[in-house]
Amino acid sequence: MDTGRTRADRMEYSRDRLPIGTLLVVRTGRSRMSDVDEPADAGGDAMAEAFTYNGGRVDPGESANIRYGISETYLGDPVRIPVTVVNGAHPGATVFLSAAAHGDELNGIEVVREVAHDWDHSELHGTLVCLPVMNVPGFLAQERYLPIYDRDLNRSFPGREGSTSARRMAHQIFTNFIEPCDLGLDFHTSTRGRTNMLHVRANMDNPEVARLAYAFSSNVIIAGEGPSGTLRREATVADVPTITIEMGEAHRFQRALIDRALTGVASVLAEFGFHRDSSVHWPGWRTVIDDDNEKTWLRADAGGIVDMKRGRGALVEEGDVICSITNPFKEEEDIVTVEAPFTGLIVGVLENPVVYPGNPLCHLVGLSPDTYTALYRERRGNGSHDRM
C-alpha cells in the first residue's frame, strides 16, 4: 500500500486491508479536524456527504436510528447496539458521542440520547454519530464488564477480528462508527460504590485533544493519554482526537451532572462549527492536573465503616478531616482519622461506606494558588462547599 496517501485517501482505500464483506465509511474530501478550525463559508462550494457504514448509509439532511449487529448470543441471536446518526444538510466535521462502554454507567446514556433526539439539529453543519449504549450485554445485566468472561470493553479497542469476543465487538464499533469521525466524546461514571465530580480526562500533549478538552468547558481536566485499549487513547492514535468525560456514579441518572455535561457538549459543537449560532462556554475557573500537580488517591489504612465528612467536589485545606473509619462498636481508641495531606479539590469520593485496608477513599488533586483563590471566592459567593 502506498504510504504517501493522505488521511482521506487512506479512508477511501482502507477496504484493501479489511476482510471481505467489511465496508468502512468512504468520505473522500471530508475535512479532518485540522481543516475545520474556522467554520466553513456557508456560501462556498463544499457539499455535505453521506455517512456510510457496513450495511447502510445516511444521506445529508437525514437521520437514522440503527440497531447494528456486533456479535451473537449463546443462542445465536444477534447482539445489536443502538446508534443514531444525524447527518446535517451542511458540510462539516463528524463527531461521535459514546456512553456505557461499562454497562452500569448510565449518566452518559441520557446525555447522548438528549443530544440525538431532543436537540434541534435543523441547521447542523456536519454529522453526529451517537452511541448511547456500546456495551449492550453489560447494560442488560447492569454490570460494568461484558458478562462474557468479565471482559472490559474499554480495554479492548481498537479491537481485532479473529480475537476475543470483546475485541471482536470493539472492532465492529471502532471501524464502523469511530474511525470515520473527526473527534469524539466518551462518557463515563465512576465505578459502583464511588462517585466523581464532572471532569475531563485528555492527552493534553496532543494539541487537537487539548482544544477539544478546553472546549468542553469543565472545571477540571486530568491530563494523560489513558490506559492501552481505552477508547479515547486508541481513537486518538487513529487520528480521531477524543476525550473522556467522567461524571457521577454508576446505576443512576444524576440530573444536575447530565445538564452540566449537555452544556459541555453544546460548547464543543459551537467550537467546532456544528452549531454556528451557539457560543463556547467558559466554566468560570479551570485547572489542568498533570504530573507537576499534587494528586493522590487516599486509601484506607484500616478496615471498617467509613464516616465521610467531605463530599464530591469539596475544597479542603491541608489537615482537614476527610473521613473517619470505625469498627462496629465505635470504640474511640480504634477510630482512624484521615486528613488531607495538602490543600486541594476532592474529584472522586467513596459512596459505599465500608472498606478493607487499601481500598480507595477519595481522589484529591492540588490546585494552583490562582485557581484556589478563584474557586474559594466562587464557593463563598454561592455558599456551596461540596457536590459538583
N, C-alpha and C positions, 0 to 999 in steps of 0.2 A: 504494500500500500504506500502511496506517495506521501511521505511525511511532510511535504511542503504545503499540504492543503490547509485552508483556513478552517476555523471552527465551523462555519456554515457548511463548508464542503464536507467536513467530517460527519456532520449531522446528516447530510444528504446521502452519503455513501456508507453510513455505518451498518447498513444491512449486509455489507460484504463480510463482516466479521461475526454475524449472528446466525444462529441455527435457522434452517429453512422454516418458513412459516411465521417467523418473528418479524414484525414491522415496527420500526421506530418512527417518531414524528419527523416529517420532512418539512423543513422551514427555510428553504433557500431564500436568503435576503432578509430574514427577520433579524433585527438588530440585537446584538448581545448587549449586556448591561453597560459596558463601557461606551456604547454608542447612544445611550439614552440619558446622558447626564442632563440634558435640557429637553423639554417637551418638543416633539416634532411639530413642524409648521402645519397647522390644520389645513392650510391651503395647498400643501405640497402634493407631489405625485405618488407618494407611498400608498400602497394598498394593503388593507388588512388581509390576513391569510387564514386558511382553515387550520384548526388544530386537529391533527390526526393521531391515532393510536392503533395498536394492533386490533383490528376488528371494526373500526368506525372513524368518524370524523365529525367535527363541529365547525360549521361554517361561520364566517364573520356575521355578527348581529344575532347569533343564535346561542341558546343554552341547552345543555343536555344533562339529565340525571342518568348515570350509568351504574350498573351493578357489574363490576368487572371481575371475572374469574381469575384467581391467583393460585388455587390449589384444589384439593379434593379431600373429603372426609373419609373416615374408615369405611363408610358405606358407598363411597364412590360419587357422592353428591358434590357439586361444586361449592367451593368457598369463595364468596364474592365480596368485594369491598365496595362501599358506596363512593362514587366520585361525581362531583358536579363540575362541569366545565362551562364557564361563562366567557364567550368569545365576543369581545366588543366589535362594534361596526368600524371603529377607528383603529389604525395600526398602533402598535406599542409593544412593550415588553410582555413577558409571560412570568407570572409568579405562582408558586404553589403554596398552599396553606394546608398543613397536615396536623393531625392530632391522633391520640390514642394509639401510638406505637406501643405503648404499655396499656393493656386493655382496661385497667381500672382507673385511668387518669382522664377524668370526664370534663373538666373545665374547658379545655381546648375544643372539645366537640361542639359545644354551644357557640364558641367564638366562630369557628369555621362555618357552622350552619347558618348563623345570622348573617355573616358576610355574603354567603352564597345565595340566600333565599329572602332575606329581609331588606337588604340594601338596594337602592336604585342604581343600576348599572347602565341606564339607557345611554349615557354619554361616555361609556368606558373606552379608554384608549389602551388596547392590549387584551390580555387573556388572564383569567383567574382559573387555576386548577385547584379545586377544593376537595381534600381527602379527610373527612371528619373522623373516620374510624379505619385506621390501617390494620390494626391487629383485631380482626373480627373474631377469631376463636377466643382470644383473651377477653374481649369485650363481652361475648356471650356468657363466658364463665365468670366474669367480673374478677379476673386475675391479671396480674401485672404481665406475666410472661405467656408465651404461647403454651397452651396446655398439652403440648406435644414434646415430651422430654424437657419441659420447662426452658425452652429456648427463648432468648431475648431477641426480639425482632430488631430492637435498636442497638444491637451489636452485630447485625448480620448484613448491613448494607456494604457495598452496592449489590450484594447477592451474587449468586452464580448458578447457572444451570447445571444439573447433574450433581448437586451438592446436597446438604441437609434440607429438610423441609423449610426451615426458617430462611435459609439463604435462597431457596427457590422462590419463596413468596417475595422476599426482598428484591430479587432480580426482576420479577414481573412489575412490581410497583416502581422500581427505580428506572427501568428502561422505558416504560410507557408514560410515566407521569412526573418524573423528577428530572431526568436528563434533558428533556426538551425545554426546560424552563430557564429563565434568566436570573432568578433569585427565589429564595424560599424562606418561609416562616414555619418552624416546627414547634408545636405547643405541647408542654408537659406540665405535670404537677410533681410535688414531692411523692415519695413512696408512702404507703399506708403507715399511719402512726406518726407522721411528721407533716409539717406544713412550711411552705416557702412564701415570703413576700414576692410580689411580681418583680422579676428581674430578667435580664438578657444574658445569655452566655454566647460568646462570639470570639472568633480568632481575630483579635484587633491588630495583628501584624499584617493582615490582608486588607488593603485599602478599600476594596469593594464591600467586604464584610463589615468593616468599621463604619462605612457610610450607611449601610443597612441597619446596623445596631443603633447608631445615633438617631436615625430616622424613626425608629420605633418609640423613642422618647420615654424610655424607662428611667427611673432614678438611678438604678444600679446596673452596671454591666460588669460581669465577671469574665475576664479575658482568658483565653485558652483555646486550643484547636479542638479539644474534645477527644474522648477515647476512640480508638480504632473501631470501625464498624458502626459508629453512630451516624445518623442521617445527616446531621449538619456538617460533620467532618468530611464524609465521603462525597456529599453533594458539592461542597466547596472544592474538593480535589478535582471533581469533574467539571469545574468551571461554572458552577451554579452557586454563587455566594449565598450562604444560608446561616441563620441564627436560630438558637433555641430560646424559647420564652418559657420560663418556669413560673408557675402561679398556683399557690394554694396547696390543697391536699387531695388525695385520691378519694374516689367513691362519692363525690357530691358535686353539685353546681354551686359556686360561690359568686353571687350576682355582682358584688362590688368588683371583684377581680376580673370577671368576664367583661364588665363595662370598661374597666381600665385597659384591658387588652384590646378591646374594639377601638378605643382611642388610638392605641399604638398602630393597629392595622390601618386605620384611616390616615394616620400620619405618613406611614410608608407609602400608601397608594398616592398620596399627594407628592411626596418627594420624588417618586419615580414616574410621575406623569400619567398615572392611570385615571385619576380623577382631577382634571385640570382646574376645577373651581374650588378645590379644597386647599387647606394650608397645613404646613408641617407644625406639629405640636411641640412646645417646649415644656418639659416637666417641672420647671421651677428650680431644680438643682439636680446635679448628676455627679456620680463618681464612677470611675473605672478601676476595678480591683484587679491588679496584676501582680507579678512576682515581687514588685517593690513595695507592696502594701502589706500590712499585717492582716493575716486572716488565719482562722483556725476553726476546726471542729472541736468543741469542748465535749469531752467524753466522761462518762461516769466512772469513778474510781471505787464505787461500792454498788452492790445490788440493793434494790429496794423499791419504794414507792416515791415518786417524784412530786414535789410541790413546786410548780413552775411559777416564779414571781414576775417574769417579764415575757412578753409575747412576741409574735412575729412582727418585725418592723420596729422593735423598740430601740431607742437610743440609750446606751448605757455608758456610764463612766467607769474608769478603772477602779476596781474594788467593789462595785455594786454587786449585790447578791442577785444571781440569776435564778437559782433554784436551790432547794434542799432535798436530800434523799434520806428517808427514814425507814425503819423496819415496821412491821405491823403493830408494834406496841408503842411507837413514837417515843422511845426511850431517848432522853436528851443526850446521854453520853455517846449514843450511836448515830446522832444526826450528822450528816456530811453536808457542808455548805459549799456551793460552787459560786465563785466570784469571777467577775470579768477581769481577764488578765491585762486588758488595755481598753481604752475608750473606743467605742465603735458602734456598729449597727448590727442587730440580730436579723440575719437574712432568712435563716431557717431554724425551726424550733420543734422540739418533741411535742406531740399531741397525746400519744399513748403513755400514761403516767407510770409505767413500770419499766425497770431496766435491770440488766445484768451489768457487771463491771465491763467497761469497754464500749457499751452502747453509746451512740451519739445523743447529746442533749441539745446542742444548738450550734449553728454556724455563725460565727462572729467575724465581721470584717472591719478593718480600720478605716478611718476617714481622714482626708487632709484637713488642715485647720480651716481653710476657706469653706469646704463642704460641711464640716461640722457646724460652723457658725451659721451658714445658710439654713441647715436643717433644724438647728436649735431654735432659730428665730421663727421658722415656719411652724414648728410644733408649739412654741409658746404662744404664737398668734392665734392658732385654732384650738388650743387646749388639748390636743391629742398627744399620745405617747406611743401607743402600740398599734398593731393591726393594719399594716399596709399591704 
